[in-house]
Amino acid sequence: MIRYYSTRDPHKNPVRFEEALLKGLAPDGGLYVPDQIPRLEPALWQQARSIADVGVAVLGAWLKDEMPLADLEPILREALNFPCPLVKLSDDLYVLELFHGPTLSFKDFGARTMARLMQYFLRKRGERRIILVATSGDTGSAVADGFAGQDNIEVVLLYPKGKVSAVQERQLITRRPGVRSFAVEGSFDDCQRMVKEAFVDPELAHLPLSSANSINIGRLLPQALYYLWAARQLPAERVNFCVPSGNLGNLMGGVLAAWMGQPVHKFIAAHNANHFFPDFLQGKAEAYGFHPTIATLSNAMDVGSPSNFERLYTLLGAEKLRAWVWGTTVSNEATLSRMKQTYDAYGYIACPHTAVGLEAQARYREATGDPTPLVSLACAHPAKFPDAVSQALGQEPPTEEALQILYSRPTQVETIGPTLAALKAHLL
Ligand SMILES: *Cc1c(COP(=O)(O)O)cnc(C)c1O
C-alpha cells in the first residue's frame, strides 16, 4: 500500500492517502510525500482514448487500497470531462492545452478531482471541512468552482487585492454556494502566511480547516495525468516537458509521471522574475530561503518561495534536481516578445504564463541543441489575459463564452487587512 509521510518527519511515520488528502499540510508543517511510486506499464496510458481513461488506469493503481475502482471511476469521469488537446507548433515543439476546464486554467484538473475525492471520503466519515485557500489568481477560482455546492465542504478564498487580472478577480468573486471570498490588502505571500497561521492557531483549532493549495497531494496526482496523456499522443518515446512554474505543483506532477514510467529526458522549469528555483538549479541559491514575491504579467506564477520545493528536494535531492531540471527566469519584456514571436511564427495566441514557458524552451534549445521533442504546457486560456495579449499583439484575444457568462453572475467579496486577526474575525 502506498503511504505518505511528512517532508519534516525524520521517522517517516506514514499516513493513508485519505488522511493526507483531508489534512493537506502535515501536523509538523511539512508536506506529504509518497513512500513509494508505483512503476506502471506505459501500455496503461498508451491505450487510453481520453484523459479520463488515463486517470482511471493510473489513479486506479495508486488508490487501489483506498477505494473501489467502481467508486473512483465515476469521480474521474466527471472531474476530467473536458478536452486536453496537444497542439503541434512544429516538428519538435508541441503545446499541451490545459485550459479547457470551467475556469480556463490547468488548476481545474487538480481542483475538480480533489474536490470529489474529498467529498467522497468526508461522506464516508460523516464529516465536514472548511477549505482555506490562498490564491495568486487561478487556484482560487478552480477550487471555488470545483468545490462549490457540496454540503460537507465550505470554501474560504483569500486573494491579494489589486494583484490579479480583472477576469481572474471576476472569477474569484462570482457568488457560489458554500464559497466566501476575501480581498486581502497585501501580497500573495501575506495570503499564504495567513492560511498557514490559521492552521496552527489555538482559537481556530475547533474548526475543521483544510487546505487545497498545490501542497495537497490530492491535487498533485491528477496533475501527473496530462503528462502521460501528452506522451501518449507523441510519435517519440522520450520527451522533454517545459513547465511554467510558480509553486512547482505542476512540475511535481510531471516528476510523478516520469517516476511512474514515462521516459522524460529533461524538465524545463520556466519562471518569471521570481527566480528562486532557477537560481537554485544553477547553484546560486543553496538553501531554501524566503524571497519576497515580485509582481509580473504572469501573475499566477508570482511566488517568491515555492511551497513544493520542499517536496521536490525531499524526493529528488539537489544533485538529481539539477541534473534533470533546467531552469530559467523570464522578464515581462521577454514574455511579451515571445507572445508576439509565437503569434507571428505559428498564428498561436499564448497567455503570458504559457509564453514564459515558450521563451524558456527556446532558450533551452539554444543553450543545449537538444533535439528531443518538447511539450510546453499551456496553463491558462489567453482570453483570461486580454490586457497582456493586446499589449503583445496589438489585438485582444477572441472572447470565450465561459467568460462572458461570468459577467452576468452576481458577486460576493469582502476586503480585509493582511493579518490573521482580520481573517479570524470572519471565521469565528
Ligand atoms: C498556478 C499556475 C501556474 C503555476 O503552477 P504551479 O503549480 O504553482 O507551479 C502557472 N500558470 C498558470 C496559468 C497557473 O494558474
The ligand as a Tripos MOL2 file, in Angstrom:
@<TRIPOS>MOLECULE
LIG
   15    15     1     0     0
SMALL
NO_CHARGES

@<TRIPOS>ATOM
      1 C1         -0.8730   28.0770  -10.9720 C.3       1 LIG1
      2 C2         -0.4150   28.4730  -12.3050 C.ar      1 LIG1
      3 C3          0.9170   28.3350  -12.6970 C.ar      1 LIG1
      4 C4          1.9810   27.8200  -11.7430 C.3       1 LIG1
      5 O1          1.7770   26.4760  -11.3840 O.3       1 LIG1
      6 P1          2.4800   25.8920  -10.0600 P.3       1 LIG1
      7 O2          1.9180   24.5480   -9.8920 O.co2     1 LIG1
      8 O3          2.1650   26.8260   -8.9510 O.co2     1 LIG1
      9 O4          3.9490   25.8770  -10.3630 O.co2     1 LIG1
     10 C5          1.2670   28.6880  -13.9760 C.ar      1 LIG1
     11 N1          0.3680   29.1800  -14.8340 N.ar      1 LIG1
     12 C6         -0.9320   29.3230  -14.5170 C.ar      1 LIG1
     13 C7         -1.8630   29.8960  -15.5010 C.3       1 LIG1
     14 C8         -1.3660   28.9820  -13.2490 C.ar      1 LIG1
     15 O5         -2.6560   29.1400  -12.9240 O.3       1 LIG1
@<TRIPOS>BOND
     1     1     2 1
     2     2     3 ar
     3     2    14 ar
     4     3     4 1
     5     3    10 ar
     6     4     5 1
     7     5     6 1
     8     6     7 2
     9     6     8 1
    10     6     9 1
    11    10    11 ar
    12    11    12 ar
    13    12    13 1
    14    12    14 ar
    15    14    15 1
@<TRIPOS>SUBSTRUCTURE
     1 LIG1         1 GROUP 0 **** ****
